[in-house]
Amino acid sequence: MLINQQLSLASQQLEQLSDSPRLDAEVLLAHSLQKTRTWLATWPDKALDKIQLDAFQQLMDKRCAGHPVAHITGHREFWSLDLLVNENTLIPRPDTELMVEQILQHCPQNDDIQLLDLGTGSGAIALAIACERPGWRIFATDISAEALQVAEQNAQALHLTQIEFRQGNWLEAVQGLKFDIIACNPPYIPINDPHLQRGDVRFEPINALASGTDGLDDIRLIAAQARSGLKREGRLFIEHGHDQKQKMHDIFIKNTYKNIIQHLDLSGNPRLTTGIF
């Protein structure tokens, strides 16, 4: 079977499962062949042998069973970085790049900054910032030792040495330290939300996704704890759900943050709240 024929067939199989069936098929076939998607586009009429087809079908079987593409390949791109991911980490989303953009805009290149990435997971936010601001001192924490192992592997692969990884729940791992910036993509889905039983999120760690009946338990804790972890005029950045704008504003006000700004994601929905303490 030719590459273009196999991709068409695989795309049809994934139509009811994925929002991007063609992309999923291309990524999986490229991964199984150890090629790039550009290579697939360049050689659409190249025939695949039985060994290649069998290897691709094994990956397709996993995807058809609901497993995320990123878990099948073990990789996800974020901020143009190739990151290792697995079942112990949240899969980095494009919307989270908004946080990186806003942090970089907030602080010029030559500033002497100390930044904390809470709940780092795969290390996506900390690693993206470290690439863009090599002179900054960055700490990254996570309660999961398994997630921190993935983040440290990513840092090593990217030759980023200015990040210090610590295990602990939110700011417990950095007590006594003060930061110019605290950034966090916390769990913010209500624990009973039916979406947690659908699609890719079924295979991601629940404690990285859900937090309390309204999804905001951890955010309330972080907003309160961050007050003692921020330097004077330090800024807190928190990602949240598209329907949590007003509650996020209220939480920041309750914790006496000022200059509160709320930013929109790629779809035009409220996704990021920041404030100065």
C-alpha positions as semicolon CSV with decimal commas, in nm:
position;residue;x (nm);y (nm);z (nm)
1;M;0,000;0,000;0,000
2;L;0,120;0,351;-0,083
3;I;0,180;0,615;0,183
4;N;-0,105;0,840;0,066
5;Q;-0,344;0,544;0,053
6;Q;-0,250;0,432;0,404
7;L;-0,291;0,787;0,539
8;S;-0,636;0,819;0,382
9;L;-0,746;0,487;0,529
10;A;-0,607;0,570;0,873
11;S;-0,771;0,913;0,868
12;Q;-1,109;0,755;0,804
13;Q;-1,058;0,518;1,097
14;L;-0,988;0,811;1,330
15;E;-1,268;1,044;1,218
16;Q;-1,501;0,956;1,505
17;L;-1,224;0,965;1,763
18;S;-1,008;1,265;1,687
19;D;-1,058;1,633;1,602
20;S;-0,752;1,605;1,376
21;P;-0,762;1,256;1,219
22;R;-0,530;1,334;0,926
23;L;-0,270;1,497;1,152
24;D;-0,284;1,205;1,395
25;A;-0,233;0,957;1,112
26;E;0,061;1,152;0,972
27;V;0,233;1,186;1,308
28;L;0,193;0,816;1,385
29;L;0,309;0,700;1,043
30;A;0,607;0,935;1,049
31;H;0,697;0,809;1,397
32;S;0,670;0,442;1,296
33;L;0,890;0,503;0,992
34;Q;1,130;0,728;1,187
35;K;1,072;0,998;0,928
36;T;0,917;1,345;0,931
37;R;0,574;1,456;0,812
38;T;0,755;1,656;0,542
39;W;0,912;1,333;0,420
40;L;0,566;1,174;0,396
41;A;0,441;1,467;0,189
42;T;0,745;1,442;-0,037
43;W;0,703;1,069;-0,103
44;P;0,324;1,006;-0,109
45;D;0,354;0,731;-0,372
46;K;0,620;0,531;-0,190
47;A;0,506;0,176;-0,114
48;L;0,508;0,044;0,242
49;D;0,615;-0,315;0,306
50;K;0,446;-0,556;0,547
51;I;0,684;-0,486;0,836
52;Q;0,620;-0,110;0,804
53;L;0,244;-0,159;0,778
54;D;0,238;-0,388;1,081
55;A;0,439;-0,140;1,288
56;F;0,203;0,143;1,192
57;Q;-0,103;-0,069;1,267
58;Q;0,022;-0,131;1,621
59;L;0,031;0,244;1,679
60;M;-0,309;0,288;1,517
61;D;-0,458;0,022;1,743
62;K;-0,346;0,223;2,045
63;R;-0,489;0,544;1,902
64;C;-0,819;0,375;1,817
65;A;-0,833;0,259;2,179
66;G;-0,818;0,624;2,281
67;H;-0,455;0,665;2,380
68;P;-0,322;1,018;2,310
69;V;-0,084;1,056;2,018
70;A;0,172;1,217;2,250
71;H;0,172;0,911;2,476
72;I;0,204;0,674;2,181
73;T;0,503;0,858;2,035
74;G;0,639;0,973;2,371
75;H;0,685;1,324;2,236
76;R;0,501;1,657;2,214
77;E;0,614;1,987;2,064
78;F;0,585;2,299;2,279
79;W;0,734;2,637;2,194
80;S;0,916;2,459;1,907
81;L;1,081;2,228;2,161
82;D;1,059;1,850;2,126
83;L;0,957;1,732;2,472
84;L;0,936;1,385;2,619
85;V;0,595;1,312;2,773
86;N;0,432;1,007;2,928
87;E;0,136;0,902;3,139
88;N;0,285;1,080;3,443
89;T;0,272;1,427;3,286
90;L;0,007;1,656;3,148
91;I;0,039;1,681;2,771
92;P;0,145;2,041;2,691
93;R;-0,124;2,237;2,504
94;P;-0,075;2,520;2,253
95;D;-0,284;2,754;2,471
96;T;-0,021;2,735;2,745
97;E;0,225;2,909;2,513
98;L;0,024;3,223;2,594
99;M;0,179;3,218;2,942
100;V;0,530;3,199;2,798
101;E;0,454;3,488;2,563
102;Q;0,322;3,709;2,842
103;I;0,611;3,635;3,077
104;L;0,862;3,723;2,805
105;Q;0,678;4,046;2,728
106;H;0,661;4,135;3,096
107;C;1,036;4,107;3,155
108;P;1,305;4,231;2,913
109;Q;1,597;4,011;2,814
110;N;1,852;4,178;3,041
111;D;1,651;4,167;3,364
112;D;1,795;3,967;3,653
113;I;1,492;3,749;3,723
114;Q;1,418;3,456;3,951
115;L;1,117;3,256;3,829
116;L;0,920;2,968;3,978
117;D;0,721;2,721;3,766
118;L;0,472;2,541;3,990
119;G;0,348;2,196;3,888
120;T;0,601;2,181;3,607
121;G;0,498;1,838;3,471
122;S;0,707;1,777;3,160
123;G;0,885;2,106;3,229
124;A;0,726;2,281;2,931
125;I;0,692;2,631;3,076
126;A;1,025;2,633;3,260
127;L;1,211;2,493;2,959
128;A;1,057;2,740;2,713
129;I;1,147;3,033;2,941
130;A;1,498;2,897;2,996
131;C;1,555;2,880;2,621
132;E;1,449;3,242;2,576
133;R;1,605;3,385;2,893
134;P;1,929;3,192;2,959
135;G;2,038;3,441;3,227
136;W;1,735;3,385;3,451
137;R;1,742;3,162;3,758
138;I;1,453;2,917;3,731
139;F;1,303;2,679;3,984
140;A;1,049;2,413;3,882
141;T;0,847;2,208;4,129
142;D;0,609;1,915;4,111
143;I;0,456;1,683;4,367
144;S;0,519;1,387;4,134
145;A;0,868;1,236;4,134
146;E;0,785;1,061;3,806
147;A;0,689;1,390;3,639
148;L;1,007;1,558;3,765
149;Q;1,212;1,275;3,614
150;V;1,059;1,352;3,273
151;A;1,122;1,725;3,317
152;E;1,484;1,666;3,412
153;Q;1,532;1,440;3,109
154;N;1,393;1,716;2,887
155;A;1,627;1,973;3,042
156;Q;1,925;1,746;2,984
157;A;1,826;1,680;2,623
158;L;1,796;2,055;2,562
159;H;2,122;2,130;2,749
160;L;1,945;2,369;2,986
161;T;2,133;2,384;3,314
162;Q;1,986;2,690;3,487
163;I;1,673;2,512;3,611
164;E;1,662;2,366;3,961
165;F;1,397;2,095;4,000
166;R;1,242;2,031;4,342
167;Q;0,975;1,788;4,458
168;G;0,688;1,917;4,668
169;N;0,330;2,040;4,671
170;W;0,318;2,387;4,515
171;L;0,540;2,627;4,715
172;E;0,629;2,381;4,990
173;A;0,942;2,283;4,797
174;V;1,079;2,639;4,785
175;Q;1,002;2,774;5,130
176;G;1,216;3,074;5,221
177;L;1,284;3,173;4,861
178;K;1,145;3,483;4,688
179;F;1,060;3,513;4,319
180;D;1,003;3,791;4,069
181;I;0,760;3,567;3,880
182;I;0,553;3,268;3,982
183;A;0,391;3,082;3,692
184;C;0,150;2,793;3,712
185;N;-0,069;2,582;3,486
186;P;-0,262;2,409;3,766
187;P;-0,549;2,161;3,760
188;Y;-0,867;2,362;3,706
189;I;-1,138;2,121;3,585
190;P;-1,425;2,040;3,827
191;I;-1,377;1,686;3,959
192;N;-1,722;1,576;3,835
193;D;-1,688;1,726;3,486
194;P;-1,798;1,458;3,232
195;H;-1,522;1,567;2,993
196;L;-1,274;1,391;3,222
197;Q;-1,419;1,061;3,099
198;R;-1,376;1,143;2,732
199;G;-1,093;1,166;2,482
200;D;-0,724;1,200;2,559
201;V;-0,764;1,332;2,914
202;R;-0,872;0,985;3,031
203;F;-0,507;0,883;3,006
204;E;-0,355;1,189;3,178
205;P;-0,292;1,215;3,555
206;I;-0,616;1,326;3,722
207;N;-0,436;1,539;3,981
208;A;-0,294;1,750;3,696
209;L;-0,643;1,808;3,556
210;A;-0,908;1,834;3,828
211;S;-0,930;2,023;4,157
212;G;-1,241;2,027;4,374
213;T;-1,606;2,073;4,289
214;D;-1,552;2,397;4,095
215;G;-1,200;2,322;3,973
216;L;-1,046;2,605;4,173
217;D;-0,928;2,445;4,499
218;D;-0,562;2,439;4,401
219;I;-0,578;2,784;4,243
220;R;-0,711;2,930;4,569
221;L;-0,424;2,765;4,756
222;I;-0,163;2,883;4,505
223;A;-0,291;3,243;4,505
224;A;-0,267;3,251;4,883
225;Q;0,073;3,079;4,909
226;A;0,229;3,286;4,632
227;R;0,194;3,603;4,840
228;S;0,476;3,484;5,066
229;G;0,683;3,362;4,770
230;L;0,678;3,677;4,559
231;K;0,924;3,963;4,590
232;R;0,785;4,314;4,623
233;E;0,602;4,395;4,298
234;G;0,641;4,033;4,188
235;R;0,382;3,897;3,945
236;L;0,174;3,578;3,956
237;F;0,063;3,408;3,630
238;I;-0,208;3,139;3,646
239;E;-0,373;2,953;3,357
240;H;-0,740;2,863;3,406
241;G;-1,060;2,750;3,235
242;H;-1,238;2,963;2,976
243;D;-1,544;3,000;3,201
244;Q;-1,355;3,093;3,518
245;K;-1,267;3,455;3,437
246;Q;-1,479;3,623;3,705
247;K;-1,395;3,371;3,976
248;M;-1,025;3,410;3,898
249;H;-1,055;3,788;3,925
250;D;-1,232;3,748;4,259
251;I;-0,960;3,514;4,391
252;F;-0,687;3,761;4,295
253;I;-0,877;4,049;4,456
254;K;-0,934;3,850;4,776
255;N;-0,560;3,789;4,799
256;T;-0,486;4,160;4,745
257;Y;-0,320;4,133;4,406
258;K;-0,324;4,450;4,200
259;N;-0,284;4,546;3,834
260;I;-0,484;4,235;3,744
261;I;-0,482;4,150;3,373
262;Q;-0,672;3,868;3,201
263;H;-0,554;3,742;2,862
264;L;-0,734;3,553;2,585
265;D;-0,620;3,224;2,432
266;L;-0,594;3,126;2,066
267;S;-0,972;3,078;2,051
268;G;-1,048;3,415;2,205
269;N;-1,141;3,273;2,546
270;P;-1,013;3,398;2,885
271;R;-0,722;3,168;2,971
272;L;-0,462;3,352;3,180
273;T;-0,488;3,581;3,482
274;T;-0,192;3,778;3,619
275;G;-0,150;4,015;3,907
276;I;0,116;4,196;4,112
277;F;0,151;4,147;4,486
